Amino acid sequence: MKKLFLLLLSAALLAGCQKPDEARDTDQPTPTPQPTLPADTAKTILLNTRDEDASGNLYATLTAFNSNGTQKWKRTQLGTSSNPYLTYHNGVVYISVSYFQFANGGSSFVSYNNLYAINAETGANVWAKTNSNDYVYSMVARNDTLYCSLAYGSSNFIAAYSTTNGGLLWLAPIAFPYPAARLALDGGMLYFGTASSNTVNNIIGFDIGTKIIKWNTPIGINFANVFSNLVLHGNAVFLKNGTGNLLALDKLTGATLWSKTDQTYEQPVVDNNIIFSASQNGLQAFSASNGNPVWQWNGGNWFKGGFPFVADKRVYIAGSQAHGFITCFNAASGTVEWKKEMADVLQYPLVAADKLILLRTPNLNGTPPHILIYDAKTGAAKDSIPISAREYGQHSIVTGLGKWIHGY
């Protein structure tokens, strides 16, 4: 009897020591551990160049590198034009390259357009349209459709191709003497620039459902067709026009929301409702809502890269003074977080995860060309990829999660 009493007393004491929450938890199911999403990485670096063959002819080339610098694949002889049009969607790289050649001993001139859909992992064709008289310019893809600016003879169109097999889905004429450029897609609207004459550019809002132009806004004098790519954010389309003015247009109507005409601006980029643009005076930051200044860095530099890049609440710019530099700013305040100065001029800063990736092309001091990789947070050098070509375009990045990171 005494032993039974002691056992009951011990059980009571143990129950009294149990915490209230622990007692309640005994009636609850064991929580299922939540999967951890993998951190995104710079999986593939794409670089378009022009290489020289044994006869001295220049041909467009597209090369894919792994992030450790090894070559993944290389496609040569894609065409002869020096400025191919490139986009990426769902594991496929789309590249349009024109082909120009003198025939019959130089007495006649022929030209064609080559459009390739290339598997981003293997470099093999998904499909190809070669030796075509349909000249494809700017491109953007969504779901199962590749939207293109297309020219045939003296007529210009917006075209839609199947991403599966390259078949033409529809064709819509646009009544302008020059092809559409800088296509950007948002919802059911396609936005692009074109020219109504040799001197005036227009920005157009095009409804892809009805295939009609919803609005058409002239944006001023065109000097060598140098208006920027279009940046879509909130209710606005942002761009630099042909004379270097920074413009914000209403997405629905094309009306001007605000503009900056005080100096020559470069390609704008946007993040967290702030517009960033390089100018001859440095780097400018404006409110995307009303164009009011947020901060300004008076670097007084020529920015060879042409555009800043924003990632993880930081903005990066590459350029040159008496020599090259890279600067990293706090995007909200404009505070310089780090700066690297070097003998070489670097171009086109891109950031994927924690890596800042830039292009160093040959210059007067004979430095060999490389793709250079830095720690995006500290500026510490991480890696470099030697490259070789006659002419260099811009690089872009495909991440491990399938995001395409590219410049303007």
Summary of the structure (lengths in Angstrom):
residues: 408
radius of gyration: 27.0
end to end distance: 88.0
largest distance: 119.6
contacts: 1280
relative contact order: 0.10
helix: 6%
strand: 55%
